[in-house]
Amino acid sequence: MHVLSDVVATMLEWMKDLGYFGILFGLMVEVIPSEVVLAYAGYLVYDGRISFLGAVIFGTVGAVLQNWILYAIGRYGGRPFLDKYGKFLKIKKKHIDIAEGWFDKYGKGIVFTARFVPVMRQVISIPAGMARMSFGIFTLLTALASLPWSILFVYLGRSLGDNWDTIEEEAGKYIHEGILVALGLLIVYVVFKIVRSRNNKKSA
C-alpha cells in the first residue's frame, strides 16, 4: 500500500510535530485510516520520539473520542442528519443499515465485538447512539476494544520501522484473526443472553 499522498504526508508531518496529541487528533478526525495513524505512531516509537505506552494510551483515547462523536451523531442527529450529511462524512447508508441490523439483533455487546471488523468498527457507534445506549457502558466497551487494536498496530509499526507504510499487507492476517475472535466472542455473548433469558423465564 502506498499511503504517502500529499494529504497523508501532511497529516503525518503534523503527527510527528505534535507527538501524542498528533495521534489523538489523527484518530479523532480520521482523514486517514486509524491503522495508518497507529502504525505511524509505532514508527515514531521506533524512531525514539515517543514511548510505546504513550502511543497506546493516546491511540486508545483518540479512538474513544472519535466514537463519542459518532455516538452523538446517532443520538442527536439520527437518520435525518445522516441522510442529509452522511455522504460528506463518508458514512455509507448500507454500512449504517448493516450496523443497525447487528445492534438490533445482538444488542449492546456488539459495540465491543464490531470494533474488530474493518469499517463496522466505527459505524457501530451510530446505531448505539440512535438506541440511546448508556453512554458509560458504550464508552467502557469502546475503550476495552480499542486498547488491543492500538497495541497491535503500534507494535506492528514499531516492528516494521522504516517500512511501517507496508502495514496493510503485514496487518492483514492479524485482522482476519481478529474477526474470528470477534465472531467467537459474539457467539459466546449470544449464548449467554439466550441462557439468561431462559433462566429468567423459568424463575418468573
LINWOWO-V826574 format. One record per run of one state. SS is the DSSP state (H for helix, E for strand, C for the rest). FROM is the first residue (numbers start at 1). LEN is the number of residues. If there is no record, write none. Layout:
# LINWOWO-V826574
ss->SS from->FROM len->LEN
ss->SS from->FROM len->LEN
This chain:
# LINWOWO-V826574
ss->C from->1 len->5
ss->H from->6 len->13
ss->C from->19 len->1
ss->H from->20 len->10
ss->C from->30 len->4
ss->H from->34 len->13
ss->C from->47 len->5
ss->H from->52 len->38
ss->C from->90 len->3
ss->H from->93 len->24
ss->C from->117 len->3
ss->H from->120 len->11
ss->C from->131 len->4
ss->H from->135 len->69
ss->C from->204 len->1
